Structure formats: structure tokens, C-alpha cells
Amino acid sequence: MHSTTSETPTADPPRSLPPTVDQALKIAVVGGFGVGKTTLVRSVSEIRPLNTEETMTRAGTGIDDLNGVEDKRTTTVAFDFGRITLDATSVLYLFGAPGQERFWFLWDRLFSGALGAVVLVDTRRLDDSFFAIDRLEAQGTPFVVAHNDFGEGTHSLEEIRAALDLDPQVPLLRCDARDRGSAKHVLIALVEHIRTLIAQAPR
């Protein structure tokens, strides 16, 4: 996917944090290979995001499954990092996880200390989503699932929910990771979901 965003900011984004910020919240962005995690982090980050993308080489032939993403030329080999300011006191730090199965051992470390997670899914490669969902459920990390719509539009959200066997309380929504507004909507849905879970927790 291209990393350009369709929503142009009306003002220059902040480069440094205001002195009033006293709360930093960690969000993990996970999902299968080529689903758009790097693109989502790039589209919402108010700072130049840290990317660890490398050009794919023949060394990955037979190791990385390119089915459905045959045109992919680069891949994340560690993680992506970005930042978005919520208000005068709070910021979100975004950590995009690598999607290839050979890097899944890094995910538990990225989940450590995370307030919540976004699971990006591609209906062409839904099987790639199960590991992320299973790990997040096992760790008790709140998450939302976002269908990164590549324009195929052949599956309803109800069909995707059934295929992933999602708990009815887990939010599922469509997004376009290239679009800043759409990506921000996913993060807002996650924060609202976390607030709901906190409010429902026994005291």
C-alpha cells in the first residue's frame, strides 16, 4: 500500500511534546504480513515515524508467504514507531509489529505494557490474523479489529466477525490505513473500547 494520506493536516504537527504531557500510552499495531501496519503508523504519526523496513530479497523466498501480496517489495524487520498527541496531558505511542511469522516471537515484548492493540486484517489472508488475536486474548490485552479495505469489498463485517470467531464485545470496523482520518477513527474506537472495559470492571 502507498503511504500517502488523503487527509492533509491544516497546521504543522508538533515536533516536541508540550511540558503539560504527563501520560504516555502504548498502543500495538499487529496483523499479518503486508496488511498495512506500517502505512497506518505513518498516516497518523505527528512525528516522522521510525521505520525498520528493508527491501525484500531472494533470501526470503520460500520463507515469507507472498500469497495475496505478490507486489510487496519491502518488509518490517523490527518494528514501526510513531506518536500522536491526544490532548494537553496525554500522548499515544504506536508500535507496529512485523508481520512475517518468523518475527512473531517479538510480539509478546511489544505487547508488554501496552494499553491496547489494533489488529489489522486483510480478507485475502485472514488466517494470518489468528495468532495476533490468540496472543492478545491470552494476555488479556484489549483490542479492536480493523479490516483494512483494499477495495475488494466482497465480505461484510458480519462475515469477517464469524470467520475470526470474534467475541461480540470486540469492536470490528473497516478502515483505509492510507487515510489519516480513517486511521485516527480506529485509534479512537480502541480508546473508547478500553474506557468501556474499565467502566464495566468490578470495583
C-alpha positions in Angstrom: 0.0 0.0 0.0 1.1 3.6 -0.6 2.0 5.6 2.5 0.4 8.8 1.3 -2.5 10.1 3.3 -5.7 11.5 1.9 -6.2 13.9 4.8 -3.8 16.9 4.8 -3.2 18.4 8.2 -4.3 22.1 8.5 -1.3 23.0 10.6 2.3 21.8 11.1 2.2 18.9 13.6 4.0 19.3 16.9 7.6 18.1 16.8 8.2 18.1 20.6 5.9 17.3 23.5 4.4 20.2 25.4 5.5 20.4 29.1 2.0 19.6 30.3 2.1 16.0 29.0 2.3 13.6 31.9 0.8 10.4 30.5 2.2 8.2 27.7 0.0 5.4 26.4 1.4 2.5 24.4 -0.6 1.0 21.5 0.5 -2.0 19.5 -0.5 -2.4 15.8 -0.4 -6.0 14.8 -1.6 -8.3 12.0 -0.4 -10.4 9.1 2.3 -9.8 6.5 1.5 -6.9 4.2 -1.7 -5.9 5.8 -0.8 -2.2 6.2 0.6 -1.8 9.7 3.5 0.4 8.6 1.1 2.5 6.5 -1.3 3.1 9.4 1.5 4.2 11.7 2.8 6.6 9.0 -0.6 8.0 8.3 -1.4 9.1 11.9 2.0 9.9 13.3 2.6 13.6 14.1 6.4 13.0 14.0 8.5 11.4 11.3 7.9 7.7 12.1 10.7 5.3 12.8 10.5 2.5 10.3 12.7 -0.6 10.1 11.7 -1.5 6.5 14.1 -3.4 4.4 14.0 -4.4 0.7 12.8 -7.9 0.3 15.4 -10.2 -1.2 15.7 -13.7 -2.6 16.7 -14.8 0.9 13.1 -14.7 1.9 11.9 -16.9 -1.0 10.2 -19.9 0.4 10.1 -18.4 3.9 7.8 -15.4 3.6 4.4 -16.3 2.2 3.6 -13.7 -0.5 0.2 -15.1 -1.5 -2.2 -12.2 -1.9 0.6 -9.6 -1.6 2.8 -10.5 -4.5 3.7 -6.9 -5.3 5.2 -6.2 -1.9 8.8 -5.1 -2.1 9.7 -4.0 1.4 9.1 -5.6 4.9 9.4 -4.5 8.5 12.2 -6.4 10.3 11.8 -5.0 13.8 9.0 -2.5 14.5 7.5 0.8 13.4 7.2 3.7 15.9 5.0 6.8 15.8 3.4 9.3 18.1 0.0 11.1 18.3 -1.0 13.7 20.9 -4.4 13.1 22.4 -4.7 16.3 24.4 -2.5 18.6 26.6 -1.7 15.8 29.0 -1.7 12.5 27.0 0.1 11.0 24.0 -0.2 7.7 22.3 3.0 5.9 21.2 2.3 3.5 18.4 4.4 0.3 17.9 3.8 -1.5 14.6 4.8 -5.2 14.8 6.5 -7.1 11.9 4.0 -9.4 10.1 6.1 -12.3 9.0 5.7 -15.5 11.0 9.5 -15.7 11.6 9.3 -12.4 13.6 6.2 -13.3 15.8 8.5 -14.1 18.7 8.9 -10.3 19.1 5.2 -9.7 19.6 4.9 -10.5 23.3 7.6 -8.0 24.0 5.8 -5.3 22.0 2.5 -6.2 23.9 4.3 -5.7 27.2 2.9 -2.5 28.9 0.5 -1.8 26.0 -2.8 -0.2 26.9 -4.4 -1.9 23.9 -3.9 -3.1 20.4 -5.2 -2.7 16.8 -5.4 -5.9 14.8 -5.4 -5.1 11.1 -6.8 -7.8 8.9 -6.9 -8.5 5.2 -9.7 -10.8 4.0 -7.3 -12.2 1.4 -5.1 -13.6 4.3 -7.4 -13.9 7.3 -5.5 -16.9 8.6 -2.6 -14.6 9.4 -4.8 -12.8 12.0 -5.4 -15.7 14.4 -2.0 -15.7 16.1 -2.4 -12.0 17.0 -5.9 -12.4 18.3 -5.0 -15.5 20.3 -2.0 -13.8 21.9 -3.9 -10.7 22.8 -6.7 -12.7 24.3 -4.3 -14.9 26.3 -2.6 -11.8 27.7 -5.8 -10.0 28.4 -4.9 -7.0 26.3 -7.9 -5.0 25.0 -8.0 -4.8 21.2 -10.1 -3.8 18.2 -10.1 -5.4 14.8 -9.9 -3.2 11.7 -10.5 -4.6 8.2 -8.0 -2.7 6.0 -10.1 -2.4 2.9 -8.0 -2.9 -0.2 -11.1 -2.4 -2.4 -12.2 -6.0 -2.7 -15.4 -5.3 -0.8 -16.6 -8.9 -1.0 -17.1 -9.6 2.7 -19.4 -8.0 5.2 -18.2 -7.2 8.7 -20.6 -9.9 10.0 -18.9 -12.5 7.7 -15.4 -11.3 8.9 -16.5 -11.5 12.6 -17.8 -15.0 12.1 -14.7 -16.1 10.2 -12.4 -14.8 13.0 -14.7 -16.1 15.7 -14.5 -12.8 17.5 -16.1 -12.1 20.8 -19.3 -10.0 20.3 -17.8 -7.3 22.5 -14.7 -6.8 20.4 -15.2 -3.8 18.0 -14.8 -4.6 14.3 -14.6 -1.8 11.8 -13.4 -1.0 8.3 -10.6 1.4 7.6 -8.2 2.6 5.0 -4.8 2.7 6.6 -3.6 5.2 4.0 -6.2 7.8 5.2 -5.3 9.8 8.3 -8.9 10.3 9.3 -9.8 6.7 8.9 -6.7 5.5 10.9 -7.4 8.0 13.7 -11.0 6.7 13.8 -9.6 3.2 14.5 -7.5 4.5 17.4 -10.4 6.4 18.8 -12.5 3.2 18.7 -9.8 1.4 20.6 -9.6 4.1 23.3 -13.4 4.1 23.7 -13.4 0.3 23.9 -10.8 0.4 26.7 -12.8 3.1 28.6 -15.9 0.9 28.3 -14.0 -2.2 29.7 -12.6 -0.1 32.6 -16.1 1.2 33.4 -17.5 -2.3 33.4 -14.7 -3.8 35.5 -15.7 -4.8 39.1 -14.6 -2.4 41.7 
